[in-house]
Amino acid sequence: MILRTTTRLLKIILILAVAALLVGQLLGQPILLGYVTSDSMEPTIDANDGFVAVPAAVTEDPSSGDVIVYEATDGELVTHRVVNETAAGYVTRGDANPVTDQDQGDPPVTEDRIVARAMQLGGTVLTIPALGAGAANLDAAVITAQQWVWDLTGIRLNGINGVATALLVISLVGYAVETVRDRDQSALDTRERIDDLDLSFHQLVIAFTLVMMVGAAAAMLVPAGAQSMTLVSSQPAPDGNLIVEPGGTTETTYRISNTGFTPIVVYLESSEGVALERETVVVSGKDSAAVEATLEAPEETGHFERSIYERRYIHVLPRSVIGWLYGVHPWLPYGMIVASLGGGAYVSGRLLVIEQIRDRD
């Protein structure tokens, strides 16, 4: 009995791990698991090896020796070890690299760019060999799916956003049809079982739905937040970054990076003394955008904090809908998007359940 329960638990964990890895790859935010694609962390983490990723939002500040996942200046996620901490940020290096990232010209890693930390036990990173090989091919699979839909129907889907929207619509329509045709499904509770895995179909559907919902929420909430800048008002004002005369203005560039495959809609909110070129930006998957910001200094001298607050929404709902929800309350789009993705995952899973039972009958 104990062996059977343990085996069942391990199978559930494995299924959730694979689902979490794929969802994290899709959304650009490590969810439970991450992986590396290069050999820069060997021998600690080999290329395509996975590791347990703990979101930065629930961990303490990293210290020397910790392996972190951070967003590089080009928007890519990098997994390297912290080797030092300075006033400007953390100094990082791949275990296989002879020099630090900062020696190669990268700026120190600030806390707002850290997205996760690799779990370590006794100083050893917990790795899962070759776990990232499948997730690395997700982009190619999406392109193949787009081409298949184009060849079959003549409909061109706009990136993975179009794929996700199409799947959601198909699943909802399919669910409506199945509800009408198969109202009497009382036997599902006793027949929904995968013989080989000894798992309930319902358990797997619920588990995948939760992974999708948690992943979507993390992808929107973890990278968002406020970025603070210190504006120096000085008389006279020497040449320097964000240094101006009292009452003067200076310009800076605010960059938004999207490390996932799914497009995002970003709403920017600024503090007093900050004027933005635009307040709404759509960033495609694996892309970035720049917004010019004008910072104004008060009439007196001193150091003044200026900030830009970023709210990210996965672009699985029409932009007009997201905008309307945002106008009602900024938290409303989060709930609707998470509910939509969770509902789509659940409905799709239920349809697969019905098909499996029919095939066996």
Secondary structure, DSSP 8 states (H G I E B T S, - for coil): -HHHHHHHHHHHHHHHHHHHHHHHHHHTS--EEEE-SSSTTTTTS-TT-EEEEEEGGGS----TT-EEEEE-TTS-EEEEEEEEEETTEEEEE-TT-SS-TTTTT---B-GGGEEEEE-EETTEE-EETTTHHHHTTHHHHHHHHHHHHHHHHS----HHHHHHHHHHHHHHHHHHHHHHH----TTHHHH-EETTTTEEHHHHHHHHHHHHHHHHHHHHHSS-EEEEEEEEE-SS--SSTTEE-TT-EEEEEEEEEE-SSS-EEEEEEE-TTEEES-SEEEE-TTEEEEEEEEEE--SS-EEEEEEEEEEEEETTS-HHHHHHHHHH-TTHHHHHHHHHHHHHHHHHHHHHHHHHHHHH-
